[in-house]
Amino acid sequence: MIVVTGATGNVGRTLVQTLAAAGEQVTAVSRGTTPPALPDGVRHQRADVTEPETLAPAFAGAKALFLHDTGTSAHLMNPRAILELAKSAGIQRVVQLSSQGVATRPESPSHGQLGRSIEEAVLESGLEWTILRPGAFASNAYAWVESARTQRTVAAPFGDVGLPVIDPADIAEVAAAALCEDGHAGQIYTLTGPAPSTPRQRADELGAALGEPIRFVEQTREEARAQMVQFIPEPVVETTLAIIGAPTPAEQQVSPDVAKVLGRAPHSFADWARRNVVAFK
């Protein structure tokens, strides 16, 4: 049995499907009621990673754990308690979804310091571990859904600053390999797309997937910040703006790790857009 926390997220949802298709027994953990589209045979467990004791039923009989830090609730987690509970339940392997910012933004309270504290709990857990550090997600483009649908317009700051955004499906496939295969223990994988792309380019690629042009509007930093703080904690917003506006060389570098694990190149943003275009129609 493999336990997947964050099972309704962009990575977790695809990971559950990938594991189930490979014939693995899976327990999908989420805070809410049973997700509407779980594959046949997948067990759902309602639990909250910010309340470790609720995870005990999910961990019973499991051999491996995919640990997702729940994004904006990460500061409420007690990762050491979660991992101790997992170990006592007989789980032997943990794959953690972390962030590239742990390495590239160590001074950031949200990306660096908090992320590092969770990684340290994993490293010191006594379990066989693998850590995944993805860069910016291609699926961040879902923020464009409403304006793309209604006005065929999208807005973003730093229109010509490129980052090698990663398809969450590639993260899920790497996670599945680390959960199911030997040879990944003790590895920290940096996960990126195949080449840097800019918001302006991604708007064009989304338009190509739709079959009609998308107008790109470049926001100021202040406009973007005002929009983001409505749904993201302020420290996360500040670090995010720093990454997308003034990325470090490491944040713009294409990592070989997806290809090393999967034996193929990572998907491009255009690939992601074609596969998810229905959301923008």
Secondary structure, DSSP 8 states (H G I E B T S, - for coil): -EEESSTTSHHHHHHHHHHHHTT--EEEEESSS--TT--TT-EEEE--TTSGGGGHHHHTT-SEEEEE--GGGGGG--HHHHHHHHHHTT--EEEEE--THHHH-TT-IIIIIHHHHHHHHHHTSSSEEEEEEE-SBGGGGGGGHHHHHHHSEEEEESTT--B--B-HHHHHHHHHHHHHSSS-TTEEEEE--SS-B-HHHHHHHHHHHHTS--EEEEE-HHHHHHHHTTTS-HHHHHHHHHHHHS--HHHHS--SHHHHHHSS----HHHHHHHHGGGG-
